[in-house]
Amino acid sequence: MRGPAPAPHPRPATRTPRARRLKICTVQPGLLFPHAVQAIEFKRRRNNRRTGKTTIKNIYAVTSFTPDQAIAS
């Protein structure tokens, strides 16, 4: 008698690498965000293997951390 089947992996491994780009810049006072010190743009490009269509997602963020305070995690 066999035991229960293993649970499927929550996210199957992809065969094609995903391209990601990150831009970070220090901002000048006067933005609409009064405490903004750095602005970040995160761009992700993904290719659908079935359709061949490329999807690009842009994510933007603003932080009050200075470059010395910010750490990569």
PyMOL Python script that loads the backbone (N, CA, C, O; Angstrom):
from pymol import cmd

cmd.read_pdbstr("""\
ATOM      1  N   MET A   1       0.843  -1.173   0.000  1.00  0.00           N
ATOM      2  CA  MET A   1       0.000   0.000   0.000  1.00  0.00           C
ATOM      3  C   MET A   1       0.890   1.239   0.000  1.00  0.00           C
ATOM      4  O   MET A   1       1.854   1.320   0.761  1.00  0.00           O
ATOM      5  N   ARG A   2       0.560   2.201  -0.857  1.00  0.00           N
ATOM      6  CA  ARG A   2       1.351   3.412  -0.984  1.00  0.00           C
ATOM      7  C   ARG A   2       0.773   4.508  -0.112  1.00  0.00           C
ATOM      8  O   ARG A   2      -0.429   4.548   0.153  1.00  0.00           O
ATOM      9  N   GLY A   3       1.655   5.403   0.332  1.00  0.00           N
ATOM     10  CA  GLY A   3       1.224   6.544   1.132  1.00  0.00           C
ATOM     11  C   GLY A   3       0.642   7.644   0.247  1.00  0.00           C
ATOM     12  O   GLY A   3       0.556   7.484  -0.971  1.00  0.00           O
ATOM     13  N   PRO A   4       0.256   8.728   0.840  1.00  0.00           N
ATOM     14  CA  PRO A   4      -0.316   9.832   0.063  1.00  0.00           C
ATOM     15  C   PRO A   4       0.731  10.431  -0.875  1.00  0.00           C
ATOM     16  O   PRO A   4       1.929  10.410  -0.594  1.00  0.00           O
ATOM     17  N   ALA A   5       0.252  10.956  -1.979  1.00  0.00           N
ATOM     18  CA  ALA A   5       1.146  11.581  -2.953  1.00  0.00           C
ATOM     19  C   ALA A   5       1.722  12.860  -2.364  1.00  0.00           C
ATOM     20  O   ALA A   5       1.048  13.548  -1.598  1.00  0.00           O
ATOM     21  N   PRO A   6       2.962  13.186  -2.713  1.00  0.00           N
ATOM     22  CA  PRO A   6       3.546  14.421  -2.191  1.00  0.00           C
ATOM     23  C   PRO A   6       2.802  15.644  -2.730  1.00  0.00           C
ATOM     24  O   PRO A   6       2.278  15.620  -3.844  1.00  0.00           O
ATOM     25  N   ALA A   7       2.761  16.682  -1.952  1.00  0.00           N
ATOM     26  CA  ALA A   7       2.092  17.914  -2.370  1.00  0.00           C
ATOM     27  C   ALA A   7       2.877  18.548  -3.516  1.00  0.00           C
ATOM     28  O   ALA A   7       4.107  18.518  -3.516  1.00  0.00           O
ATOM     29  N   PRO A   8       2.176  19.118  -4.487  1.00  0.00           N
ATOM     30  CA  PRO A   8       2.894  19.757  -5.592  1.00  0.00           C
ATOM     31  C   PRO A   8       3.660  20.970  -5.097  1.00  0.00           C
ATOM     32  O   PRO A   8       3.284  21.600  -4.108  1.00  0.00           O
ATOM     33  N   HIS A   9       4.727  21.285  -5.788  1.00  0.00           N
ATOM     34  CA  HIS A   9       5.524  22.455  -5.441  1.00  0.00           C
ATOM     35  C   HIS A   9       4.666  23.689  -5.656  1.00  0.00           C
ATOM     36  O   HIS A   9       3.960  23.763  -6.662  1.00  0.00           O
ATOM     37  N   PRO A  10       4.698  24.669  -4.746  1.00  0.00           N
ATOM     38  CA  PRO A  10       3.808  25.818  -4.876  1.00  0.00           C
ATOM     39  C   PRO A  10       4.055  26.637  -6.143  1.00  0.00           C
ATOM     40  O   PRO A  10       3.130  27.252  -6.673  1.00  0.00           O
ATOM     41  N   ARG A  11       5.285  26.646  -6.625  1.00  0.00           N
ATOM     42  CA  ARG A  11       5.594  27.391  -7.834  1.00  0.00           C
ATOM     43  C   ARG A  11       6.559  26.564  -8.665  1.00  0.00           C
ATOM     44  O   ARG A  11       7.694  26.344  -8.244  1.00  0.00           O
ATOM     45  N   PRO A  12       6.139  26.103  -9.828  1.00  0.00           N
ATOM     46  CA  PRO A  12       7.041  25.283 -10.630  1.00  0.00           C
ATOM     47  C   PRO A  12       8.249  26.077 -11.099  1.00  0.00           C
ATOM     48  O   PRO A  12       8.166  27.286 -11.315  1.00  0.00           O
ATOM     49  N   ALA A  13       9.357  25.395 -11.251  1.00  0.00           N
ATOM     50  CA  ALA A  13      10.580  26.050 -11.707  1.00  0.00           C
ATOM     51  C   ALA A  13      10.403  26.522 -13.144  1.00  0.00           C
ATOM     52  O   ALA A  13       9.773  25.851 -13.961  1.00  0.00           O
ATOM     53  N   THR A  14      10.962  27.676 -13.434  1.00  0.00           N
ATOM     54  CA  THR A  14      10.890  28.202 -14.792  1.00  0.00           C
ATOM     55  C   THR A  14      12.155  27.822 -15.541  1.00  0.00           C
ATOM     56  O   THR A  14      13.232  27.709 -14.956  1.00  0.00           O
ATOM     57  N   ARG A  15      12.011  27.630 -16.816  1.00  0.00           N
ATOM     58  CA  ARG A  15      13.159  27.263 -17.634  1.00  0.00           C
ATOM     59  C   ARG A  15      13.843  28.473 -18.219  1.00  0.00           C
ATOM     60  O   ARG A  15      15.013  28.397 -18.596  1.00  0.00           O
ATOM     61  N   THR A  16      13.138  29.595 -18.305  1.00  0.00           N
ATOM     62  CA  THR A  16      13.739  30.796 -18.869  1.00  0.00           C
ATOM     63  C   THR A  16      14.027  31.779 -17.748  1.00  0.00           C
ATOM     64  O   THR A  16      13.199  31.960 -16.855  1.00  0.00           O
ATOM     65  N   PRO A  17      15.184  32.413 -17.783  1.00  0.00           N
ATOM     66  CA  PRO A  17      15.497  33.383 -16.736  1.00  0.00           C
ATOM     67  C   PRO A  17      14.637  34.629 -16.877  1.00  0.00           C
ATOM     68  O   PRO A  17      14.237  35.001 -17.980  1.00  0.00           O
ATOM     69  N   ARG A  18      14.365  35.250 -15.778  1.00  0.00           N
ATOM     70  CA  ARG A  18      13.603  36.494 -15.777  1.00  0.00           C
ATOM     71  C   ARG A  18      14.580  37.652 -15.683  1.00  0.00           C
ATOM     72  O   ARG A  18      15.545  37.606 -14.920  1.00  0.00           O
ATOM     73  N   ALA A  19      14.324  38.673 -16.455  1.00  0.00           N
ATOM     74  CA  ALA A  19      15.192  39.846 -16.433  1.00  0.00           C
ATOM     75  C   ALA A  19      14.607  40.868 -15.472  1.00  0.00           C
ATOM     76  O   ALA A  19      13.410  41.154 -15.513  1.00  0.00           O
ATOM     77  N   ARG A  20      15.443  41.410 -14.619  1.00  0.00           N
ATOM     78  CA  ARG A  20      15.029  42.435 -13.665  1.00  0.00           C
ATOM     79  C   ARG A  20      16.028  43.575 -13.705  1.00  0.00           C
ATOM     80  O   ARG A  20      17.229  43.365 -13.871  1.00  0.00           O
ATOM     81  N   ARG A  21      15.514  44.783 -13.550  1.00  0.00           N
ATOM     82  CA  ARG A  21      16.386  45.950 -13.533  1.00  0.00           C
ATOM     83  C   ARG A  21      15.961  46.850 -12.380  1.00  0.00           C
ATOM     84  O   ARG A  21      14.769  47.043 -12.142  1.00  0.00           O
ATOM     85  N   LEU A  22      16.927  47.392 -11.676  1.00  0.00           N
ATOM     86  CA  LEU A  22      16.669  48.226 -10.512  1.00  0.00           C
ATOM     87  C   LEU A  22      17.423  49.534 -10.683  1.00  0.00           C
ATOM     88  O   LEU A  22      18.630  49.535 -10.924  1.00  0.00           O
ATOM     89  N   LYS A  23      16.706  50.651 -10.558  1.00  0.00           N
ATOM     90  CA  LYS A  23      17.319  51.975 -10.613  1.00  0.00           C
ATOM     91  C   LYS A  23      17.028  52.678  -9.294  1.00  0.00           C
ATOM     92  O   LYS A  23      15.886  52.708  -8.837  1.00  0.00           O
ATOM     93  N   ILE A  24      18.050  53.235  -8.697  1.00  0.00           N
ATOM     94  CA  ILE A  24      17.893  53.972  -7.439  1.00  0.00           C
ATOM     95  C   ILE A  24      18.563  55.325  -7.610  1.00  0.00           C
ATOM     96  O   ILE A  24      19.684  55.407  -8.111  1.00  0.00           O
ATOM     97  N   CYS A  25      17.881  56.384  -7.196  1.00  0.00           N
ATOM     98  CA  CYS A  25      18.494  57.711  -7.272  1.00  0.00           C
ATOM     99  C   CYS A  25      18.133  58.517  -6.034  1.00  0.00           C
ATOM    100  O   CYS A  25      17.086  58.306  -5.421  1.00  0.00           O
ATOM    101  N   THR A  26      19.007  59.432  -5.681  1.00  0.00           N
ATOM    102  CA  THR A  26      18.767  60.367  -4.584  1.00  0.00           C
ATOM    103  C   THR A  26      17.966  61.527  -5.150  1.00  0.00           C
ATOM    104  O   THR A  26      18.287  62.041  -6.221  1.00  0.00           O
ATOM    105  N   VAL A  27      16.925  61.943  -4.436  1.00  0.00           N
ATOM    106  CA  VAL A  27      16.035  62.988  -4.942  1.00  0.00           C
ATOM    107  C   VAL A  27      16.290  64.303  -4.222  1.00  0.00           C
ATOM    108  O   VAL A  27      16.791  64.331  -3.098  1.00  0.00           O
ATOM    109  N   GLN A  28      15.939  65.369  -4.882  1.00  0.00           N
ATOM    110  CA  GLN A  28      16.068  66.712  -4.332  1.00  0.00           C
ATOM    111  C   GLN A  28      14.812  67.069  -3.542  1.00  0.00           C
ATOM    112  O   GLN A  28      13.737  66.553  -3.848  1.00  0.00           O
ATOM    113  N   PRO A  29      14.918  67.929  -2.544  1.00  0.00           N
ATOM    114  CA  PRO A  29      13.725  68.372  -1.812  1.00  0.00           C
ATOM    115  C   PRO A  29      12.738  69.055  -2.758  1.00  0.00           C
ATOM    116  O   PRO A  29      13.131  69.677  -3.745  1.00  0.00           O
ATOM    117  N   GLY A  30      11.470  68.928  -2.443  1.00  0.00           N
ATOM    118  CA  GLY A  30      10.453  69.572  -3.253  1.00  0.00           C
ATOM    119  C   GLY A  30       9.551  68.595  -3.984  1.00  0.00           C
ATOM    120  O   GLY A  30       8.655  69.016  -4.715  1.00  0.00           O
ATOM    121  N   LEU A  31       9.765  67.314  -3.805  1.00  0.00           N
ATOM    122  CA  LEU A  31       8.853  66.335  -4.394  1.00  0.00           C
ATOM    123  C   LEU A  31       7.514  66.370  -3.665  1.00  0.00           C
ATOM    124  O   LEU A  31       7.377  67.022  -2.629  1.00  0.00           O
ATOM    125  N   LEU A  32       6.539  65.670  -4.211  1.00  0.00           N
ATOM    126  CA  LEU A  32       5.241  65.592  -3.538  1.00  0.00           C
ATOM    127  C   LEU A  32       5.317  64.789  -2.246  1.00  0.00           C
ATOM    128  O   LEU A  32       4.394  64.829  -1.432  1.00  0.00           O
ATOM    129  N   PHE A  33       6.419  64.059  -2.055  1.00  0.00           N
ATOM    130  CA  PHE A  33       6.636  63.307  -0.827  1.00  0.00           C
ATOM    131  C   PHE A  33       7.630  64.107   0.013  1.00  0.00           C
ATOM    132  O   PHE A  33       8.813  64.133  -0.324  1.00  0.00           O
ATOM    133  N   PRO A  34       7.199  64.758   1.088  1.00  0.00           N
ATOM    134  CA  PRO A  34       8.071  65.694   1.805  1.00  0.00           C
ATOM    135  C   PRO A  34       9.314  65.063   2.427  1.00  0.00           C
ATOM    136  O   PRO A  34      10.328  65.749   2.556  1.00  0.00           O
ATOM    137  N   HIS A  35       9.282  63.798   2.815  1.00  0.00           N
ATOM    138  CA  HIS A  35      10.432  63.174   3.472  1.00  0.00           C
ATOM    139  C   HIS A  35      11.214  62.249   2.542  1.00  0.00           C
ATOM    140  O   HIS A  35      12.060  61.480   2.999  1.00  0.00           O
ATOM    141  N   ALA A  36      10.939  62.320   1.254  1.00  0.00           N
ATOM    142  CA  ALA A  36      11.603  61.432   0.302  1.00  0.00           C
ATOM    143  C   ALA A  36      13.086  61.771   0.183  1.00  0.00           C
ATOM    144  O   ALA A  36      13.467  62.934   0.053  1.00  0.00           O
ATOM    145  N   VAL A  37      13.905  60.733   0.232  1.00  0.00           N
ATOM    146  CA  VAL A  37      15.344  60.890   0.062  1.00  0.00           C
ATOM    147  C   VAL A  37      15.813  60.110  -1.168  1.00  0.00           C
ATOM    148  O   VAL A  37      16.694  60.567  -1.897  1.00  0.00           O
ATOM    149  N   GLN A  38      15.223  58.934  -1.399  1.00  0.00           N
ATOM    150  CA  GLN A  38      15.585  58.115  -2.551  1.00  0.00           C
ATOM    151  C   GLN A  38      14.322  57.648  -3.269  1.00  0.00           C
ATOM    152  O   GLN A  38      13.285  57.408  -2.651  1.00  0.00           O
ATOM    153  N   ALA A  39      14.438  57.526  -4.584  1.00  0.00           N
ATOM    154  CA  ALA A  39      13.363  56.973  -5.406  1.00  0.00           C
ATOM    155  C   ALA A  39      13.897  55.720  -6.088  1.00  0.00           C
ATOM    156  O   ALA A  39      15.066  55.658  -6.467  1.00  0.00           O
ATOM    157  N   ILE A  40      13.028  54.720  -6.240  1.00  0.00           N
ATOM    158  CA  ILE A  40      13.441  53.423  -6.767  1.00  0.00           C
ATOM    159  C   ILE A  40      12.480  53.024  -7.891  1.00  0.00           C
ATOM    160  O   ILE A  40      11.265  53.168  -7.761  1.00  0.00           O
ATOM    161  N   GLU A  41      13.041  52.523  -8.991  1.00  0.00           N
ATOM    162  CA  GLU A  41      12.240  51.934 -10.058  1.00  0.00           C
ATOM    163  C   GLU A  41      12.703  50.494 -10.220  1.00  0.00           C
ATOM    164  O   GLU A  41      13.892  50.230 -10.402  1.00  0.00           O
ATOM    165  N   PHE A  42      11.757  49.570 -10.154  1.00  0.00           N
ATOM    166  CA  PHE A  42      12.030  48.149 -10.299  1.00  0.00           C
ATOM    167  C   PHE A  42      11.274  47.685 -11.528  1.00  0.00           C
ATOM    168  O   PHE A  42      10.046  47.762 -11.563  1.00  0.00           O
ATOM    169  N   LYS A  43      11.983  47.206 -12.533  1.00  0.00           N
ATOM    170  CA  LYS A  43      11.354  46.776 -13.778  1.00  0.00           C
ATOM    171  C   LYS A  43      11.583  45.285 -13.962  1.00  0.00           C
ATOM    172  O   LYS A  43      12.713  44.804 -13.877  1.00  0.00           O
ATOM    173  N   ARG A  44      10.488  44.551 -14.218  1.00  0.00           N
ATOM    174  CA  ARG A  44      10.578  43.104 -14.413  1.00  0.00           C
ATOM    175  C   ARG A  44      10.043  42.758 -15.793  1.00  0.00           C
ATOM    176  O   ARG A  44       8.958  43.198 -16.175  1.00  0.00           O
ATOM    177  N   ARG A  45      10.802  41.975 -16.532  1.00  0.00           N
ATOM    178  CA  ARG A  45      10.408  41.536 -17.870  1.00  0.00           C
ATOM    179  C   ARG A  45      10.271  40.020 -17.847  1.00  0.00           C
ATOM    180  O   ARG A  45      11.153  39.314 -17.358  1.00  0.00           O
ATOM    181  N   ARG A  46       9.155  39.527 -18.382  1.00  0.00           N
ATOM    182  CA  ARG A  46       8.889  38.095 -18.370  1.00  0.00           C
ATOM    183  C   ARG A  46       8.334  37.668 -19.719  1.00  0.00           C
ATOM    184  O   ARG A  46       7.500  38.363 -20.299  1.00  0.00           O
ATOM    185  N   ASN A  47       8.789  36.535 -20.217  1.00  0.00           N
ATOM    186  CA  ASN A  47       8.302  35.983 -21.482  1.00  0.00           C
ATOM    187  C   ASN A  47       7.387  34.795 -21.202  1.00  0.00           C
ATOM    188  O   ASN A  47       7.744  33.889 -20.448  1.00  0.00           O
ATOM    189  N   ASN A  48       6.208  34.807 -21.812  1.00  0.00           N
ATOM    190  CA  ASN A  48       5.286  33.683 -21.703  1.00  0.00           C
ATOM    191  C   ASN A  48       5.717  32.638 -22.720  1.00  0.00           C
ATOM    192  O   ASN A  48       5.785  32.923 -23.915  1.00  0.00           O
ATOM    193  N   ARG A  49       6.005  31.443 -22.259  1.00  0.00           N
ATOM    194  CA  ARG A  49       6.506  30.395 -23.153  1.00  0.00           C
ATOM    195  C   ARG A  49       5.451  29.915 -24.131  1.00  0.00           C
ATOM    196  O   ARG A  49       5.782  29.539 -25.255  1.00  0.00           O
ATOM    197  N   ARG A  50       4.191  29.919 -23.731  1.00  0.00           N
ATOM    198  CA  ARG A  50       3.133  29.433 -24.621  1.00  0.00           C
ATOM    199  C   ARG A  50       2.825  30.415 -25.748  1.00  0.00           C
ATOM    200  O   ARG A  50       2.733  30.032 -26.914  1.00  0.00           O
ATOM    201  N   THR A  51       2.667  31.691 -25.382  1.00  0.00           N
ATOM    202  CA  THR A  51       2.258  32.683 -26.375  1.00  0.00           C
ATOM    203  C   THR A  51       3.435  33.435 -26.981  1.00  0.00           C
ATOM    204  O   THR A  51       3.304  34.009 -28.062  1.00  0.00           O
ATOM    205  N   GLY A  52       4.580  33.442 -26.309  1.00  0.00           N
ATOM    206  CA  GLY A  52       5.730  34.197 -26.786  1.00  0.00           C
ATOM    207  C   GLY A  52       5.639  35.684 -26.464  1.00  0.00           C
ATOM    208  O   GLY A  52       6.507  36.462 -26.860  1.00  0.00           O
ATOM    209  N   LYS A  53       4.586  36.081 -25.745  1.00  0.00           N
ATOM    210  CA  LYS A  53       4.377  37.486 -25.419  1.00  0.00           C
ATOM    211  C   LYS A  53       5.265  37.903 -24.249  1.00  0.00           C
ATOM    212  O   LYS A  53       5.434  37.154 -23.287  1.00  0.00           O
ATOM    213  N   THR A  54       5.830  39.109 -24.343  1.00  0.00           N
ATOM    214  CA  THR A  54       6.663  39.661 -23.287  1.00  0.00           C
ATOM    215  C   THR A  54       5.828  40.601 -22.427  1.00  0.00           C
ATOM    216  O   THR A  54       5.131  41.472 -22.948  1.00  0.00           O
ATOM    217  N   THR A  55       5.898  40.426 -21.119  1.00  0.00           N
ATOM    218  CA  THR A  55       5.187  41.271 -20.171  1.00  0.00           C
ATOM    219  C   THR A  55       6.208  42.071 -19.383  1.00  0.00           C
ATOM    220  O   THR A  55       7.191  41.515 -18.892  1.00  0.00           O
ATOM    221  N   ILE A  56       5.983  43.379 -19.258  1.00  0.00           N
ATOM    222  CA  ILE A  56       6.874  44.241 -18.488  1.00  0.00           C
ATOM    223  C   ILE A  56       6.057  44.873 -17.368  1.00  0.00           C
ATOM    224  O   ILE A  56       4.991  45.441 -17.609  1.00  0.00           O
ATOM    225  N   LYS A  57       6.565  44.771 -16.141  1.00  0.00           N
ATOM    226  CA  LYS A  57       5.922  45.397 -14.991  1.00  0.00           C
ATOM    227  C   LYS A  57       6.888  46.399 -14.383  1.00  0.00           C
ATOM    228  O   LYS A  57       8.061  46.093 -14.166  1.00  0.00           O
ATOM    229  N   ASN A  58       6.387  47.601 -14.109  1.00  0.00           N
ATOM    230  CA  ASN A  58       7.172  48.633 -13.444  1.00  0.00           C
ATOM    231  C   ASN A  58       6.613  48.845 -12.048  1.00  0.00           C
ATOM    232  O   ASN A  58       5.403  48.973 -11.860  1.00  0.00           O
ATOM    233  N   ILE A  59       7.503  48.881 -11.082  1.00  0.00           N
ATOM    234  CA  ILE A  59       7.131  49.137  -9.695  1.00  0.00           C
ATOM    235  C   ILE A  59       7.975  50.302  -9.222  1.00  0.00           C
ATOM    236  O   ILE A  59       9.187  50.325  -9.437  1.00  0.00           O
ATOM    237  N   TYR A  60       7.339  51.269  -8.578  1.00  0.00           N
ATOM    238  CA  TYR A  60       8.047  52.454  -8.091  1.00  0.00           C
ATOM    239  C   TYR A  60       7.910  52.524  -6.573  1.00  0.00           C
ATOM    240  O   TYR A  60       6.900  52.109  -6.004  1.00  0.00           O
ATOM    241  N   ALA A  61       8.944  53.055  -5.934  1.00  0.00           N
ATOM    242  CA  ALA A  61       8.927  53.194  -4.479  1.00  0.00           C
ATOM    243  C   ALA A  61       9.690  54.459  -4.092  1.00  0.00           C
ATOM    244  O   ALA A  61      10.560  54.931  -4.824  1.00  0.00           O
ATOM    245  N   VAL A  62       9.343  54.988  -2.935  1.00  0.00           N
ATOM    246  CA  VAL A  62      10.011  56.152  -2.370  1.00  0.00           C
ATOM    247  C   VAL A  62      10.371  55.811  -0.933  1.00  0.00           C
ATOM    248  O   VAL A  62       9.570  55.211  -0.216  1.00  0.00           O
ATOM    249  N   THR A  63      11.575  56.192  -0.507  1.00  0.00           N
ATOM    250  CA  THR A  63      11.985  55.906   0.863  1.00  0.00           C
ATOM    251  C   THR A  63      12.629  57.132   1.491  1.00  0.00           C
ATOM    252  O   THR A  63      13.162  57.999   0.799  1.00  0.00           O
ATOM    253  N   SER A  64      12.568  57.185   2.804  1.00  0.00           N
ATOM    254  CA  SER A  64      13.207  58.283   3.535  1.00  0.00           C
ATOM    255  C   SER A  64      14.608  57.898   4.008  1.00  0.00           C
ATOM    256  O   SER A  64      15.273  58.694   4.670  1.00  0.00           O
ATOM    257  N   PHE A  65      15.063  56.693   3.677  1.00  0.00           N
ATOM    258  CA  PHE A  65      16.414  56.263   4.058  1.00  0.00           C
ATOM    259  C   PHE A  65      17.453  56.926   3.165  1.00  0.00           C
ATOM    260  O   PHE A  65      17.244  57.068   1.961  1.00  0.00           O
ATOM    261  N   THR A  66      18.559  57.326   3.749  1.00  0.00           N
ATOM    262  CA  THR A  66      19.694  57.817   2.983  1.00  0.00           C
ATOM    263  C   THR A  66      20.441  56.613   2.435  1.00  0.00           C
ATOM    264  O   THR A  66      20.222  55.497   2.906  1.00  0.00           O
ATOM    265  N   PRO A  67      21.324  56.805   1.445  1.00  0.00           N
ATOM    266  CA  PRO A  67      22.089  55.661   0.931  1.00  0.00           C
ATOM    267  C   PRO A  67      22.901  54.966   2.022  1.00  0.00           C
ATOM    268  O   PRO A  67      23.107  53.755   1.941  1.00  0.00           O
ATOM    269  N   ASP A  68      23.365  55.682   3.029  1.00  0.00           N
ATOM    270  CA  ASP A  68      24.133  55.068   4.121  1.00  0.00           C
ATOM    271  C   ASP A  68      23.243  54.223   5.032  1.00  0.00           C
ATOM    272  O   ASP A  68      23.703  53.225   5.586  1.00  0.00           O
ATOM    273  N   GLN A  69      21.992  54.606   5.192  1.00  0.00           N
ATOM    274  CA  GLN A  69      21.078  53.877   6.068  1.00  0.00           C
ATOM    275  C   GLN A  69      20.476  52.645   5.398  1.00  0.00           C
ATOM    276  O   GLN A  69      20.158  51.661   6.066  1.00  0.00           O
ATOM    277  N   ALA A  70      20.322  52.703   4.087  1.00  0.00           N
ATOM    278  CA  ALA A  70      19.679  51.601   3.355  1.00  0.00           C
ATOM    279  C   ALA A  70      20.630  50.425   3.237  1.00  0.00           C
ATOM    280  O   ALA A  70      21.814  50.591   2.942  1.00  0.00           O
ATOM    281  N   ILE A  71      20.090  49.220   3.473  1.00  0.00           N
ATOM    282  CA  ILE A  71      20.892  48.004   3.321  1.00  0.00           C
ATOM    283  C   ILE A  71      20.164  47.047   2.387  1.00  0.00           C
ATOM    284  O   ILE A  71      18.934  47.038   2.329  1.00  0.00           O
ATOM    285  N   ALA A  72      20.908  46.265   1.678  1.00  0.00           N
ATOM    286  CA  ALA A  72      20.303  45.260   0.802  1.00  0.00           C
ATOM    287  C   ALA A  72      19.852  44.076   1.647  1.00  0.00           C
ATOM    288  O   ALA A  72      20.579  43.608   2.523  1.00  0.00           O
ATOM    289  N   SER A  73      18.658  43.605   1.375  1.00  0.00           N
ATOM    290  CA  SER A  73      18.188  42.441   2.122  1.00  0.00           C
ATOM    291  C   SER A  73      17.414  41.521   1.234  1.00  0.00           C
ATOM    292  O   SER A  73      16.937  40.481   1.689  1.00  0.00           O
TER     293      SER A  73
END
""", "prot")
cmd.dss("prot")
cmd.show_as("cartoon", "prot")
cmd.util.cbc("prot")
cmd.orient("prot")
